[in-house]
Amino acid sequence: MEISCDESGSEGEKLVGGNTDVFTHASLCLDVESAASCIQGIRDRGPSPATEYKANVLLREKNRSALTWLLGPSGPIHGKAHVHLTDKTFLVIGRLAGLLAGETAHAPDPGPRRDRQAGAMAAVLYREGRRTFGHERWQPFLESFNDLMRAGNGRGAGTSAGAFFDMVDVLCLTGAGSEAGEIMGLLRRARPRVESFLTRLLDDPRVIPTLDPLIPAIVRAVDFWGEGTRPVSIVHDRQTTLTEERVARIREMLGEPRPDGLPWSPRSRLAGLRFVASHSDARIQVADLLAGAARKIASDELNGRGDAELTALLRPYVDAFSIWGDDRSRSLLEPASGTRS
């Protein structure tokens, strides 16, 4: 099976304090002829002089009929497309909780038990952090952690580990007696292990970027379309972050379980990954439109200004394993169990 993919909202590993709060990755199983017909159908319903039709044009109110046609149950991609959503703030909090649960630089998947522990802590921090510590303390804390993790992948840090843990000390005092404050206490006690982890990030170029939302999105696309067993080949819009080394690590992550109990076999479920310019492949253009529209719709819903009609139209496409912390918007965006579109 070959799928075509594109993303929207990428700012590398800058997830807090950037221009976008949601990252989306769209994948679709559509042949070139059908994709070209889809693009023409969009142009017919929402004319634009642009050589390449982009999501910002599709999202204009005057072109709403084109957008609802694209996403609708009788539209050209229904049953043939999939969208993975990432709430960037929740991803950062999840990585922080993962460190506390014992995640390592060489094993980003901490295992079932520790994964549950990390998930529980992330949910508490996401739900209670801002309310417990106040925006003026919580936001700089998240930005500082984001900055430290980015520095671990070849960038100069704008803050030091010492300054970060000074913030942790303040949050421990501010949140004393609360669940979120207790987790900050765990983080303070885990300082030696966290600093060791950051050192390994700095020293080991093989480590996949810890905060890059594109990596888990690609893994989920392969899992979804291959139903966890079949190999999948990807045609993707050009991505400078996906170096040969990182693609090799993704292949490894998607390897089949080995009978001897070792993590992966040489046979990967990622059968191929090639990059093309979006203007040269109509399938990538459709994936780009879907990713861009999904990001806007999901971000609006996350921030309490959702469009009920558009959210309902997006829902069948959304990955049930999206990285999303807000329960209210998740209940509106996530499809019913067993739904596949």
Secondary structure, DSSP 4 states (H G I P E B T S, - for coil): -EEEEEEES--TT--SSSS-SEEEEEEE---HHHHHHHHHHHHHHS----SS--HHHHTSGGGHHHHHHHHSTTSTTTTSEEEEEEEHHHHHHHHHHHHHTT--SS-SS--HHHHHHHHHHHHHHHHHHHHHH-HHHHHHHHHHHHHHHHHTTT---SS-HHHHHHHHHHHHHHTTTSHHHHHHHHHHHTHHHHHHHHHHHHH-TTSPPTT-THHHHHHHHHHHHHTTTS-EEEEEE--TT--HHHHHHHHHHTBPPPTTS-S--S-BSEEEEEEE-GGG-HHHHHHHHHHHHHHHHHHHHHTT---HHHHHHHGGGB-TT-B---HHHHHHHSPPTT---
